[in-house]
Amino acid sequence: MAATIWATPGRNPYIETQLALLAELDDTVAASAGAATPTDADVLLRDIATEAGFCDIGLSLLEHSIGVDDLRSFFINQTATTPWAPVVGRLLPSEQNQLADEFVARLGIEMAEPDRLPFCSHMIRCQKSSRNGWL
């Protein structure tokens, strides 16, 4: 099995800025943000795999970047794919643009050509054995 989860808070400025800004618009975001970005996410993955009977568990931190043409549009479009989509979806287009501007200002990452947005994820790789050998 291989799986990833957003890295522990402090490693993903994009996600942390996104959730903080959206939480100001709707307090349900704050309540669910902890599930999306749990503290010690790598430990959470290991514990879930162990409880499910996996062994040979390997954890790693993936540091990667995503190409972004327009950070404002990316923020609106990416947020539309999350559980918090209704928070942005109920805003007028002009309000969405203002929100995107505020997000970019708070994020404070200097984007260069080509724009690369940093992300970190914890990845787990593990396997399960059967009576007849490895599955």
Stockholm file with secondary structure:
# STOCKHOLM 1.0

chainA/1-135         MAATIWATPGRNPYIETQLALLAELDDTVAASAGAATPTDADVLLRDIATEAGFCDIGLSLLEHSIGVDDLRSFFINQTATTPWAPVVGRLLPSEQNQLADEFVARLGIEMAEPDRLPFCSHMIRCQKSSRNGWL
#=GR chainA/1-135 SS CEEEEECCTTSCHHHHHHHHHHHHHCHHHHHHHHHHSCTTHHHHHHHHHHHTTCEEEEEEEEEEEEECSCHHHHHHHHHTTSTTHHHHHTSCHHHHHHHHHHHHHHHCCCCCSSCEEEEEEEEEEEECEETTEEC
#=GC SS_cons         CEEEEECCTTSCHHHHHHHHHHHHHCHHHHHHHHHHSCTTHHHHHHHHHHHTTCEEEEEEEEEEEEECSCHHHHHHHHHTTSTTHHHHHTSCHHHHHHHHHHHHHHHCCCCCSSCEEEEEEEEEEEECEETTEEC
//
